Amino acid sequence: MPTQFDPPSGTRDFLAAEWETREHAFERIRSVFARYGFEPLVTPAFERLDVLLGKYGDDGDKLIFKILRRGEHEGTGEADLALRYDHTVPLARVAAAYGSQLPTPYKRYAIGPVWRADRPGHGRYREFAQCDLDTLGTSSAMADAEVICAVHDVLGELGLRGFRFLLNSRRVLAGLLEAFGVPADLGPGVLITLDKLDKLAPAEVITELAGRGLAEAQAAPLVGALTAGDAAEQIRDALKNSDEGAAGLDEVDTLLSLLAGQVPGDRVVFAPRLVRGLSYYTGPIWEVAAEGGAGSLAGGGRYDHLIALLGGPDVPATGGSLGMERILLLLPRPDTGRTMLDVAVTVMDEHAARSFAFAAAARDAGLRASVYLGNSRKLGRQLKWASDSGARWALIYGNNEEEAGAVTVRDMTTGEQASVPLGGLPGYLAELAAG
Amino acid sequence: MPTQFDPPSGTRDFLAAEWETREHAFERIRSVFARYGFEPLVTPAFERLDVLLGKYGDDGDKLIFKILRRGEHEGTGEADLALRYDHTVPLARVAAAYGSQLPTPYKRYAIGPVWRADRPGHGRYREFAQCDLDTLGTSSAMADAEVICAVHDVLGELGLRGFRFLLNSRRVLAGLLEAFGVPADLGPGVLITLDKLDKLAPAEVITELAGRGLAEAQAAPLVGALTAGDAAEQIRDALKNSDEGAAGLDEVDTLLSLLAGQVPGDRVVFAPRLVRGLSYYTGPIWEVAAEGGAGSLAGGGRYDHLIALLGGPDVPATGGSLGMERILLLLPRPDTGRTMLDVAVTVMDEHAARSFAFAAAARDAGLRASVYLGNSRKLGRQLKWASDSGARWALIYGNNEEEAGAVTVRDMTTGEQASVPLGGLPGYLAELAAG
């Protein structure tokens, strides 16, 4: 593709086959969410800049696409609007704006593009689809479990196999820090380092913890327990003496008991070293790990004060997000047998209007149909078009057909032809459509 | 709604009911287009600024939302990207980029938001949906007729009545100027004024034409012929001596003959005074007028050199655009009887896991279902939620039900209750789902 006609860096043109694959996946996701009673929310592509700024940290702020002021203010070089960076800040704004007009709890999903000025790379785009579902206004563990179940059903509905839900609670992590004697002020930094246990060797993690000021004598037992073969048991044991830790374990166990029966037992596991980087989580957290290290397919958790921090009302909230671009990569490639047409209608000049009517009749029968729109009046050329367009049948009407008062229906697969009297064509097409 | 939580000026939040109404309409439109063999194309929300600038005239350029450069370049106050202003310029870019990888002809539709920094007003937004279909690469009149038929089918599929296709050709207009002796250099201006015959009285139009330098002696017969009761006949007569005019009439008549049978005769008319402001049309032009002066619902025509002007290959092209926001206003309001749930499941603490499983069973039966997520353990409160959420049935499971080994299924409309043994619940739910 000549560079000057590329879409902007990090964005994509979706031609028919790829778009339909995506749309088909989104459609299935919507149907699962609807079955759970989640409702759609669609917010504008841009928000006022002040609504977004300061909500994603300094690094996030730099990735926001800002829109220049217009008219006489354009010359100032200032921005007043910005492209949506995620679906959560708009949700907080909507919760503030509509208040009691929204159902309680408010269960909504959002599927649509967000924009981030990240450096584009393999599977990383500047315009990409996010798919969120969130429940606002309830602290019930059933709301957390419901989100997890819905995500599980979505992955199943999309035909994905070989994934596992990792379950933890921020309160388990707090209890862990307490039980292993980590000074409170080191806590957040220690968690950030523990989050790297998937990528770094235990010894490396211990070294990094030392750099954060945690003595190796304290770090080693903590890392040892988290990486042991029976880590879950060791942690359960260690948390017995921490109120916070026990409360966290209780959250995890409640979730596990609600999920039993809905999510197969081998697909959900207590993962005490799951941290999830975002500091705003307050309770249960979870992630979906794909087999073979393809990374995380989805993640979420409870974030009881975030909506207020983002400018909304102070309501408890829980939710999750599907890594759509990663998930879409795992889905089967678009069907190469895909076609745009069922019926191709050839056109001879003097019979053009009749051919046009044949195509309409085929559409009335529920078939996808088009007349030949090119310049050639040669039948062979037109049949090549019919074949290229993947049509199952071609309708041919020329002078011979006019004389016979019939249309020739050619099966493009077998080459067999039938002569169908004009009056019988609608019925014949209906039979073709019925298969 | 408190002002600070409004969406940005000229944009809208779509909550569930309104979004579903829109999405339902879009879905029906897509299915009509697919029946005609048009394929979807989805381009990024933004393009490189130079792709858009200069394509919409000076006034259009001012309405483009420009995106500030990022990182170290942000301080320059310069823009390098801009939000999509329509679907046509991106189509031209895609035609240039993908060339022969696209089918010939390339029949594509685009449905999605575009952004214009227009002054917001009644029915006028800064983020609004456009719905285009276009055929590139053929000069066949059947392509023009196909677009018109597809738009006609879309309006019918959406349940609209009382609209009429006005048909004309730019070549008819050219012939008209010739036949009525309008000097060539006055032509474009005269057409702009003639386009106002719907809003202004004939005398006012004649005055405006005089202001453009067209003598009243020439203007009066022209305006007279266009506004006569038998305008179509008068114009047909006047065009007999103009080659260009005769060719234009031939285009119109070819279209009328192709449309006969597909579009009822009283829904399509030769409208010699239809101009359509845009200067890039080269052949047939058309518009859909709504009854009662609700304005134009759709419009389009042939624009054989525009794609090249916009940076694409020089291919003949024809297409149309639906005025989605106006059309959506004419559709029935969202169904107020709409609900999010079929089945509401009450929750008593000790039986929470069981209730959770009941909701899953209802979903397995194809019903939309949710457990109660609030804090109250009072049945009355929970049944009020079931009623508020519009559920048809409530499932109740408490100590009595546990003892009986059965779940109570309450018909929320009649208040009737049935006791369904646990083992029989899936079958019972399947029967409810089957209606």
Interface residues (C-beta under 8 A of the other chain):
Chain A: M1 P2 F5 D6 P7 P8 T11 R12 D13 F14 L15 A16 W19 E20 E23 A34 R35 Y36 G37 E39 P40 L41 V42 T43 P44 A45 F46 E47 R48 K62 L63 F65 K66 I67 L68 R70 G71 E74 G75 T76 G77 E78 A79 L81 L83 P90 R93 V94 A96 A97 Y98 L102 P103 T104 P105 K107 R108 P113 W115 A117 E127 T135 T138 S139 S140 M142 A143 A145 E146 C149 D153 S257 L258 A260 G261 Q262 G311 M340 L341 V347 A352 A353 F356 A357 A360 R363 G366 L367 R368 A369 S370 V371 L373 G374 N375 D388 S389
Chain B: M1 P2 F5 D6 P7 P8 T11 R12 D13 F14 L15 A16 W19 E20 E23 A34 R35 Y36 G37 E39 P40 L41 V42 T43 P44 A45 F46 E47 R48 K62 L63 F65 K66 I67 L68 R70 G71 E74 G75 T76 G77 E78 A79 L81 L83 P90 R93 V94 A96 A97 Y98 L102 P103 T104 P105 K107 R108 P113 W115 A117 E127 T135 T138 S139 S140 M142 A143 A145 E146 C149 D153 S257 L258 A260 G261 Q262 G311 M340 L341 V347 A352 A353 F356 A357 A360 R363 G366 L367 R368 A369 S370 V371 L373 G374 N375 D388 S389
